[in-house]
Amino acid sequence: MVKESLDNYLENLSEEDPKRFSTIAIKERPDLFETKVLRIKRGWGNKKTEREVLVASRDPGSGGSLLPVIEELQKDSGIVAITDGWAEDKIKKSFKTRDITPKGRKSFVMSGITEIHPDVILMDASEEQGIDFHVDEALPDVPKVLVEDYYGSSDKFLRTAIERGLPLPEKICVMDVGAREILIKKFPALESRVEVTGQPSFDRFAEEDTENIAKKAKKKLKLKQDDKLIVFMSTIDGIEKATEIADALKKSGENFYFVFRRHPRDNTNYADYKKVFEDVGIRVVDTEGIFTTDEIGAAADVLLTTWSTVGLDAIYRRKPTVNIVDRKFPVPDGYDFPLVPVKLGASIGVDEIGQLSDVLPKLLDGKSQLNAQLFKNMERYYLADGKNAKRVADVVRSLKKNDKG
């Protein structure tokens, strides 16, 4: 079978073959610097193997979206992963693996990739490209399923593949109808290939006991359960922007507590942000270094952010959200505003920070018409049934080698 031919080939390659290194310089984890081949061991009770799936992944975020799909496919498929970087780390932590990279070397020889004969390739759109194109070039006749983990994240891969004349994925799995519309608008010829499956990593919210996590978090925060909590998940927004947000919060009333969560890559001191909000009289609750993002996200009654994916986490938790995109401040390239959740009516979009003072009192009122409409659209467009990974896996199962359908 494929497993035997693949394992024997990799284990018997001579040490003189050229080495393949990834371009990611991870100083803290040199073991993640080189591309590896891992056979993912199957779970207990899984006896039947209907297909061999090759997984290609490098980035942590997009790679994380493949993990629930791999778990689902283990039920009936053998799985080999070509990986490095933090995606490799995630795979090793999530599954039992066997390193079948050629003996005597730590890196996979990409020139030998043609010896792998999978039925289907499951891949993400890693920002740090390389593995995906090697797989695409070496295995042009094997059907590929691309999982898009965020709006527009597959653009770079698809454009480069088209420019190089490489085979395009037979199926592209996206998170919602908004993501599908964005992709089709940019690549109209791919319309028949785009499937709305939901984003697999969001399946965790179907099992999360959000209410219980929120109760425990509020208790640790020394808040009453009916105290209102507004959380701002920052995306390196800066003191000037925080100052305007503080003014708008102050005008929204005094019947809430406030948590500011600094972005991990923000070099501004947390104490400086905290002072901005406290100086206008906002009741700031300090969670720095004490609570996880999930704990605070679950405890939030309203979540504010700009364009962070934590806004989507909140939507899956059925929390009212506000995306603050004030053009007086820098916005990243490549985003199509208003954001998709805002277009779908599942989130509120604010293009002038001052508008917050009008919106927040309605969102803090659990019985408001605005909240009811948001909840309706969250339920409609962001399924929290825990079956996103299964829907992607079923797309993989529907494809066979040399079947372009």
Secondary structure as UniProt FT lines:
FT   HELIX           2..12
FT   TURN            15..16
FT   TURN            27..28
FT   HELIX           30..32
FT   STRAND          36..40
FT   TURN            44..45
FT   STRAND          51..57
FT   HELIX           60..64
FT   TURN            65..66
FT   HELIX           67..73
FT   TURN            74..76
FT   STRAND          77..83
FT   HELIX           85..94
FT   STRAND          97..99
FT   TURN            103..104
FT   HELIX           110..115
FT   STRAND          120..124
FT   HELIX           131..138
FT   TURN            140..141
FT   STRAND          144..147
FT   TURN            151..154
FT   HELIX           155..164
FT   STRAND          171..174
FT   HELIX           177..186
FT   HELIX           188..193
FT   STRAND          194..196
FT   HELIX           200..203
FT   HELIX           204..207
FT   HELIX           210..220
FT   TURN            221..222
FT   TURN            225..226
FT   STRAND          229..233
FT   HELIX           238..250
FT   TURN            251..252
FT   STRAND          257..261
FT   TURN            264..265
FT   HELIX           270..278
FT   TURN            279..281
FT   TURN            288..290
FT   HELIX           293..299
FT   STRAND          302..305
FT   HELIX           310..316
FT   TURN            317..318
FT   STRAND          321..324
FT   TURN            327..328
FT   TURN            333..334
FT   HELIX           340..343
FT   TURN            344..345
FT   STRAND          348..350
FT   HELIX           353..355
FT   HELIX           356..364
FT   TURN            366..367
FT   HELIX           369..381
FT   HELIX           388..397
FT   TURN            401..402
//
